[in-house]
Amino acid sequence: MTKKEFVYFFLRNKKVIFAICTLSILSILAIFGPNLTPYDPLEFVGAPYQPPNKNHWLGTNTFGQDLFAQIVYGLRNSLIVGLLGGGIATVIGLCIGFIAGYKGGWFDEFLMMLTNILMVIPTLALLIIIAAYLPYRGIFIQSVIIGLTAWPWTARAVRAQTLSLKTREFVDLARITGVGSVKIIFQEIMPNMMSYVFMVFILQFGGAILAATGLDFIGLGPTRGISLGIMMQQATLWNAIQLGMWWWAITPGALITLIVATLYIMNTGLDEIFNPKLREM
């Protein structure tokens, strides 16, 4: 696909445009949102049980903490986990998939054996065990843990694509001219998989956010700070639904749903752009 063709189908795809606009708004809110509130997300700033009002845009929780402050700080932290955790998982999966697929032989057998072992281990159980034994859990540590456990399916998918591409003529030509394996992988094979790589990162991004939310919800999130998952956990523990505090119970879950659904829509739209059989002419 040429650059002009990509731009043409990109601008015509409503799913991608919608997803980009939504993610841009959420990113702007995460970056600049804390400047819109004078409150610390963990500070007791008002009377508890307040519904949304002019002083507290999303109301307060049982402890009198401002929920808008918690939302904007929690959104920032959740997006950071998605970016770092998804990025780490994508990089590891790409490296292992490229090496296994291109090198073959015992490289392939060893790396795929390692990948298969990690794939059969329940990821959530592994995350729980690792997180439970850490004395301190921050956003960065949580991202690393998720990234180090989420790469196996990426590695298998990239390996399959590499096995197909390494037999192409342009790869054989590069090999004959004496180009090294690393350069062939990153200069010949990877550019022909950029669309696939980008879509893999989107899936890993959403998966990292969901994994972090799961850890936060069971009490194994960051030891200090706030995230959307922690807000959901606190709302559940303190019976927000039973007390009629819909602004506390619904908002963080709805925001997580919006993020993951938007990423799915973007991935679907990109698939339509790059796959000629799915394009809308």
HELIX and SHEET records of a PDB file:
HELIX    1   1 LYS A    3  ARG A   12  1                                  10    
HELIX    2   2 LYS A   14  PHE A   32  1                                  19    
HELIX    3   3 GLY A   33  LEU A   36  5                                   4    
HELIX    4   4 LEU A   67  LYS A  103  1                                  37    
HELIX    5   5 GLY A  105  VAL A  120  1                                  16    
HELIX    6   6 THR A  123  ALA A  132  1                                  10    
HELIX    7   7 ILE A  139  THR A  149  1                                  11    
HELIX    8   8 PRO A  152  LEU A  165  1                                  14    
HELIX    9   9 GLU A  169  ILE A  176  1                                   8    
HELIX   10  10 SER A  181  LYS A  183  1                                   3    
HELIX   11  11 ILE A  184  ILE A  189  3                                   6    
HELIX   12  12 MET A  190  MET A  193  5                                   4    
HELIX   13  13 MET A  194  PHE A  217  1                                  24    
HELIX   14  14 LEU A  228  LEU A  237  1                                  10    
HELIX   15  15 TRP A  246  ALA A  249  1                                   4    
HELIX   16  16 THR A  251  PHE A  274  1                                  24    
HELIX   17  17 PRO A  276  LEU A  278  5                                   3    
END                                                                             
